[in-house]
Amino acid sequence: MTTFAFETFGFPQAKARFSRMGSAAIDLAPAWAEMLEWFFYIEDETFTSQGRRGGGSWAADTDDWMARKSRDGLDPRINFATWSLYDAMTELGAPGQIVSIEPQRLAIGSDLPQAGPSQKYRPFIKLTETDKFEMANFIKNHFKRAWEAGT
């Protein structure tokens, strides 16, 4: 009689790694938290460049709005009048901010009244291809950490 036997070496370690990868796929919150910090950086760059980050620039304010900003002592830069929109898009916990981190979802935005019109006419949420690639890296690194944990 001839028999062939196969034996696995390191099976418990492989099983543990795949189990951690499965857990990482179920809960992406750690990756979302890192991505949120990157998003705040992107928003700061977009606001401070007056929309030039990622190409183009924001349309100029109307003369009436500029006069009102001057009269009321508001910041003359586009989308900065009271700083509320800038703060909502760059500082965790700022008033008017929407941030929801769930295991399978990250939502970022603002419920300030000026957010919708501003996004429509002077988009402040603009992601470049490089931004999307960088954000994908946060997820990749989340899985990599899970795979490498305990080795």
trRosetta pair geometry for C-beta under 8 A, 3 or more apart (Angstrom, degrees):
i j d omega theta_ij theta_ji phi_ij phi_ji
8 11 4.0 73 114 -59 130 112
8 14 7.8 -89 172 28 128 138
10 13 4.7 -48 -171 42 83 117
10 14 5.7 86 128 -24 89 98
11 14 5.7 -57 -143 39 34 110
11 15 6.0 36 158 -22 68 107
12 15 5.6 -53 -144 37 30 114
12 16 6.3 32 155 -20 63 106
13 16 5.7 -54 -149 35 31 111
13 17 6.4 33 152 -21 64 104
13 151 7.5 84 -166 -105 117 88
14 17 5.6 -52 -148 34 33 112
14 18 6.4 26 157 -13 66 106
15 18 6.1 -58 -147 40 28 105
15 19 6.2 33 152 -23 63 109
16 19 5.5 -55 -147 36 30 115
16 20 6.5 31 154 -18 65 103
16 150 6.7 -74 138 87 135 148
17 20 5.8 -56 -152 35 31 108
17 21 6.4 31 150 -19 65 105
17 146 7.9 113 -164 134 61 75
17 147 5.5 40 -166 -148 104 61
17 151 7.7 31 -88 -61 112 115
18 21 5.4 -48 -146 35 37 115
18 22 6.4 43 151 -23 65 101
19 22 5.6 -50 -152 32 32 114
19 23 6.6 32 150 -16 63 103
20 23 5.6 -52 -149 37 35 112
20 24 6.3 39 150 -23 66 104
20 146 4.2 178 141 179 99 87
20 147 6.8 176 90 -78 117 28
20 149 5.6 -163 -158 50 160 122
20 150 7.7 -176 -53 19 153 120
21 24 5.5 -52 -148 35 33 114
21 25 6.5 34 151 -21 64 102
21 143 6.1 43 -135 -154 86 89
21 146 5.2 136 -88 117 47 126
21 147 5.8 36 -74 -76 103 79
22 25 5.7 -53 -151 33 32 111
22 26 6.6 30 151 -19 64 105
23 26 5.7 -56 -150 35 35 111
23 27 6.5 -20 167 27 69 102
23 146 6.8 -176 70 -143 90 130
24 27 7.0 -82 -139 62 25 70
24 28 7.4 64 170 -89 63 59
24 142 5.7 158 -169 142 115 92
24 143 5.3 145 123 -104 146 58
24 145 7.7 151 -110 73 139 84
24 146 3.7 -88 -46 -54 140 159
25 28 7.6 -1 -152 -59 26 90
25 143 7.5 41 -65 -100 76 103
26 103 6.2 -26 147 176 62 132
26 104 8.0 -61 -173 -64 39 95
27 30 7.6 65 128 0 93 86
27 103 4.3 -70 -114 -137 64 100
28 31 4.8 -50 -176 44 83 115
28 32 5.7 91 122 -30 88 97
28 103 6.3 101 27 176 67 50
28 104 6.3 85 22 -106 112 36
28 106 7.8 -92 108 -34 113 102
28 139 6.6 -13 -145 -121 122 91
28 142 6.3 64 -141 142 72 168
29 32 5.3 -53 -142 36 35 115
29 33 6.4 40 159 -25 67 100
29 101 5.4 90 -137 157 87 110
29 102 7.3 -106 -84 133 96 14
29 103 5.8 -50 -37 -103 97 47
30 33 5.8 -49 -150 29 32 113
30 34 6.9 28 153 -12 62 103
30 142 5.8 148 86 -126 102 108
30 145 7.9 -89 115 68 146 148
31 34 5.8 -57 -155 39 36 109
31 35 6.1 36 149 -21 69 110
31 138 4.7 127 -165 141 88 94
31 139 4.9 71 -172 -94 155 52
31 141 7.3 146 -111 69 98 83
31 142 3.7 -55 -64 -54 113 143
32 35 5.4 -57 -144 40 33 113
32 36 6.2 42 154 -29 66 101
32 101 4.8 153 115 -137 137 102
32 105 7.9 46 -100 108 146 25
32 106 4.0 179 -141 -77 114 122
33 36 5.7 -46 -150 25 30 116
33 37 7.2 32 151 -17 58 99
33 101 6.4 37 -68 -130 73 157
34 37 5.9 -53 -160 31 37 111
34 38 6.8 35 146 -15 66 105
34 138 4.8 -179 94 -143 117 119
34 141 7.8 -64 87 77 167 128
34 142 7.9 -165 27 -66 133 100
35 38 5.5 -54 -153 38 39 114
35 39 6.2 45 148 -25 68 104
35 106 6.2 104 82 100 130 179
35 135 5.3 62 -134 -140 112 88
35 138 4.6 180 -67 79 89 169
35 139 7.9 20 -59 -45 129 77
36 39 5.4 -50 -147 33 33 116
36 40 6.6 37 152 -21 64 100
36 92 7.3 67 145 -89 126 110
36 99 6.6 62 -137 -147 134 124
36 101 7.1 -61 -46 -76 139 119
36 106 6.7 -144 -64 -161 93 131
36 108 6.7 168 -122 -84 84 127
37 40 5.8 -50 -152 31 33 112
37 41 6.8 36 148 -19 62 102
38 41 5.5 -53 -156 33 36 115
38 42 6.5 39 147 -21 67 103
38 131 7.8 152 149 -152 114 82
38 134 6.2 -171 -166 129 148 121
38 135 6.6 -173 93 -87 146 76
38 138 6.9 -131 -1 -56 144 136
39 42 5.5 -50 -149 34 35 114
39 43 6.3 34 153 -18 66 104
39 108 5.7 -63 149 -141 160 176
40 43 5.7 -53 -146 37 32 111
40 44 6.4 37 153 -22 64 103
40 89 7.4 159 -124 144 62 56
40 90 4.9 105 -161 -147 86 52
40 91 7.3 108 -144 -59 128 27
40 92 7.3 -59 -77 -44 146 79
41 44 5.8 -53 -150 33 30 112
41 45 6.5 28 153 -15 64 107
42 45 5.8 -60 -153 39 30 110
42 46 6.3 29 151 -21 66 108
42 53 7.5 175 -166 133 67 146
42 127 7.0 6 -175 -104 156 70
42 131 5.8 61 -107 -125 140 130
43 46 5.5 -53 -144 36 33 112
43 47 6.2 29 159 -15 67 106
43 86 7.9 154 148 -150 105 57
43 89 4.2 -152 -173 144 149 106
43 90 5.0 -150 97 -76 117 82
43 124 6.6 47 -142 158 86 99
43 125 7.4 -20 -97 -95 95 64
44 47 6.1 -58 -146 40 27 106
44 48 6.0 13 163 -8 65 115
44 86 8.0 73 -110 -167 58 93
44 90 4.9 94 -68 -125 85 132
45 48 6.2 -61 -135 45 24 101
45 49 5.9 12 166 -8 63 116
45 53 4.6 95 133 -85 99 160
46 49 6.3 -67 -143 44 21 100
46 51 6.3 28 -177 -103 80 39
46 53 4.7 -106 -92 53 57 125
46 54 7.0 -3 -104 9 98 117
46 124 5.5 129 124 -160 132 65
46 125 7.8 140 85 -86 176 22
46 126 6.0 145 -118 39 135 100
47 50 7.6 22 175 -76 33 34
47 79 6.1 -122 -132 101 89 125
47 80 6.9 114 -178 -73 108 96
47 86 5.0 108 -156 -118 162 99
47 89 7.1 144 -46 80 129 129
47 90 7.1 -80 13 -44 143 133
47 124 6.4 28 -74 -144 81 114
49 52 4.1 -108 153 50 110 93
49 53 4.5 122 47 -31 148 87
49 57 7.7 -119 139 -116 84 90
50 57 5.6 25 112 -160 94 103
50 58 5.5 -111 167 26 75 107
50 77 6.5 -121 -92 -165 103 101
50 78 5.5 87 -146 45 94 113
50 79 7.9 160 -131 31 59 107
51 56 6.4 -51 139 109 103 86
51 57 4.7 114 84 -157 100 44
51 58 3.5 135 -4 -36 149 84
51 78 7.1 -36 -13 94 115 136
51 79 7.9 117 -49 3 100 138
51 122 6.0 -100 -76 -171 143 87
51 123 7.2 105 -134 68 110 62
51 124 7.3 -87 -93 -95 85 59
51 126 7.6 85 -151 1 72 145
52 55 7.5 -99 -171 144 49 4
52 56 6.9 -153 -120 91 46 38
52 57 4.6 -5 -74 -90 78 90
53 126 7.1 152 97 77 85 119
53 128 7.9 -103 155 -34 81 119
54 126 4.4 -180 81 126 162 123
54 127 7.5 149 -112 132 144 4
54 128 4.8 -150 -115 -63 93 98
54 131 7.9 -21 -92 -15 116 131
58 78 4.7 -175 96 124 143 156
58 79 6.9 -138 -106 -15 172 115
58 122 3.9 38 -142 -145 113 108
59 78 7.9 151 75 -131 47 149
59 121 6.3 -66 35 163 129 94
59 122 6.0 -119 34 -82 81 94
60 78 7.3 -123 -134 -72 35 127
61 65 4.5 -113 176 87 110 123
61 66 5.1 136 100 -57 119 86
61 69 7.4 23 140 -10 165 139
61 78 5.8 -170 -42 -98 97 85
62 65 4.6 92 56 8 84 101
62 66 6.9 -148 93 -5 43 87
63 66 5.6 -56 -146 39 32 112
63 67 6.3 34 154 -21 66 105
64 67 5.8 -55 -150 35 29 111
64 68 6.4 28 153 -18 64 106
65 68 5.6 -52 -147 37 34 112
65 69 6.3 38 153 -22 65 103
66 69 5.6 -50 -147 34 32 113
66 70 6.4 32 153 -19 63 105
66 76 6.7 43 -144 -147 83 93
67 70 5.7 -55 -151 37 31 112
67 71 6.1 30 153 -19 66 109
68 71 5.6 -55 -142 39 31 111
68 72 5.9 10 164 -2 67 114
68 74 7.6 11 120 24 74 130
69 72 6.3 -69 -139 49 23 96
69 74 4.1 -92 -148 68 76 109
69 75 7.2 -62 -168 74 120 33
69 76 5.4 131 125 -103 136 58
69 81 5.8 -115 -113 -122 108 94
70 73 7.9 30 178 -68 26 29
70 74 7.8 -63 -38 45 21 77
70 76 6.9 34 -72 -91 76 106
74 81 4.2 -3 174 -163 134 76
74 82 6.3 -52 -135 -64 107 60
75 80 4.0 -75 105 123 136 104
75 81 5.7 -168 52 -124 82 17
75 82 7.4 -157 17 -49 101 15
75 83 6.5 88 -5 -52 143 83
76 80 7.8 7 68 74 28 112
77 80 4.0 30 77 28 101 136
78 122 6.1 -137 164 -160 124 158
79 85 5.7 -93 -175 86 86 137
79 86 6.8 118 134 -59 91 88
79 118 5.7 102 -109 -155 102 133
79 122 6.0 -151 -54 114 116 135
79 124 6.0 143 -150 -76 160 129
80 83 6.0 13 -166 -83 71 59
80 85 7.8 -114 -91 57 31 100
80 86 5.8 25 -112 -33 73 134
82 85 7.9 95 63 0 84 78
83 86 5.1 -61 -157 48 60 116
83 87 5.5 62 145 -26 85 105
84 87 5.8 -56 -144 38 28 110
84 88 6.2 30 157 -22 64 108
84 94 7.8 163 -160 160 57 117
84 95 6.8 -50 -149 84 100 101
84 96 5.8 68 167 17 103 153
84 112 5.9 147 128 -120 115 149
84 114 7.8 107 80 38 112 125
85 88 5.6 -53 -144 36 31 113
85 89 6.3 13 160 -6 64 112
85 96 7.3 -77 -95 118 47 146
85 110 6.4 84 -137 163 72 173
85 112 5.7 -136 -89 69 78 155
85 114 5.8 -84 -64 88 129 116
85 115 6.2 167 -124 -85 106 74
85 118 6.3 26 -144 39 160 171
85 124 7.2 144 153 3 119 171
86 89 6.3 -75 -151 45 25 99
86 90 5.9 -16 166 11 66 123
87 90 6.4 -82 -133 51 23 89
87 91 5.0 -32 -165 28 70 122
87 94 4.1 -178 144 -152 93 150
87 95 7.4 29 106 45 125 72
87 96 7.7 87 85 53 94 112
87 97 7.8 -98 122 -54 73 111
88 91 7.6 -36 -72 48 12 82
88 94 4.8 -140 -90 100 43 120
88 95 6.8 -67 -85 88 96 47
88 96 4.1 -63 -94 94 137 100
88 97 4.3 -173 -156 -73 75 76
88 110 4.3 77 134 -112 138 119
88 112 5.8 -150 -17 -22 166 126
88 115 7.4 -79 95 -82 149 122
89 97 7.4 -177 -62 -111 34 94
89 110 6.2 -58 -62 -46 86 125
89 124 6.3 -62 -114 134 175 130
89 125 7.7 -138 -139 -70 131 86
90 94 7.6 40 61 -9 58 150
91 94 4.3 87 79 -46 100 119
91 97 7.6 -125 78 -62 66 149
92 97 7.6 176 -146 136 30 166
92 99 6.8 -29 -135 5 76 169
93 97 6.8 98 117 51 2 143
94 97 4.7 96 66 -30 78 126
96 110 5.2 23 147 -160 93 96
96 111 6.0 -146 -157 60 62 66
96 112 3.9 27 -160 -59 135 97
96 115 7.4 171 170 -43 114 126
97 109 7.9 145 -165 88 50 39
97 110 6.0 -42 -108 -104 41 74
98 107 6.3 -54 140 128 105 102
98 108 6.7 138 93 -165 79 24
98 109 4.2 -8 58 66 121 81
98 110 6.1 -155 8 -78 91 20
98 111 5.8 96 -48 -28 111 92
99 107 7.1 164 -148 88 28 67
99 108 5.7 15 -105 -109 72 68
100 105 7.0 -4 111 113 102 102
100 106 7.3 163 85 -155 61 36
100 107 4.2 13 48 48 103 107
101 105 7.9 176 -152 94 30 59
101 106 5.7 3 -111 -112 67 78
102 105 4.5 14 57 54 111 89
102 106 7.6 -157 33 -70 67 40
109 115 7.1 98 171 170 86 147
109 125 7.7 -32 -109 -60 74 151
110 115 3.9 -174 89 -98 109 148
111 115 6.8 -90 -114 26 4 146
112 115 4.6 113 62 -29 83 103
113 116 7.6 -56 -177 24 38 99
114 117 6.2 -68 -157 52 50 102
114 118 5.2 49 152 -27 82 118
115 118 5.8 -66 -143 41 22 111
115 119 6.1 22 162 -20 64 109
116 119 6.0 -57 -146 35 25 107
116 120 6.4 22 156 -18 62 109
117 120 5.5 -58 -148 36 33 113
117 121 6.1 -5 168 11 70 111
118 121 6.7 -74 -137 53 24 84
118 122 5.3 -49 -166 61 68 95
118 123 7.9 133 137 -95 65 23
118 124 6.2 7 136 -11 111 116
119 122 7.7 -60 -85 72 12 53
119 123 5.4 42 -162 -118 55 63
119 124 6.3 -81 -95 28 68 81
119 125 6.2 0 -128 22 110 100
120 123 7.6 106 -33 -72 3 76
123 126 5.3 98 122 -59 114 101
127 131 4.2 -133 -161 90 81 137
127 132 5.6 93 148 -54 121 84
127 135 7.7 -22 -153 -12 135 139
128 131 4.6 110 50 -1 70 100
128 132 7.3 -133 97 -1 43 84
129 132 5.7 -52 -151 36 36 112
129 133 6.4 39 149 -21 66 105
130 133 5.5 -52 -148 36 33 114
130 134 6.3 35 153 -20 66 105
131 134 5.7 -55 -148 36 30 111
131 135 6.3 29 153 -18 65 106
132 135 5.7 -52 -146 37 31 111
132 136 6.5 36 152 -21 63 103
133 136 5.7 -53 -152 33 31 113
133 137 6.7 38 147 -25 62 101
134 137 5.5 -49 -157 27 36 118
134 138 7.3 44 146 -25 62 92
135 138 5.7 -39 -161 18 42 114
135 139 7.4 36 146 -10 63 98
136 139 5.8 -55 -161 37 42 109
136 140 6.3 44 144 -20 71 106
137 140 5.2 -50 -141 39 38 115
137 141 5.9 38 158 -20 69 106
138 141 5.9 -55 -146 39 26 109
138 142 6.5 37 149 -28 60 103
139 142 5.4 -47 -151 26 34 118
139 143 6.9 28 153 -11 64 101
140 143 6.1 -61 -159 39 33 106
140 144 6.2 33 147 -21 68 109
141 144 5.2 -50 -140 37 37 117
141 145 6.3 43 157 -22 67 99
142 145 6.1 -52 -153 32 26 110
142 146 6.8 26 149 -17 60 106
143 146 5.5 -53 -150 35 36 114
143 147 6.3 37 152 -20 68 105
144 147 5.7 -54 -148 36 32 112
144 148 6.1 13 159 -6 67 113
145 148 6.1 -67 -140 47 27 100
145 149 6.2 49 157 -51 65 96
146 149 5.9 -34 -147 0 28 118
148 151 5.4 -88 -164 27 56 121
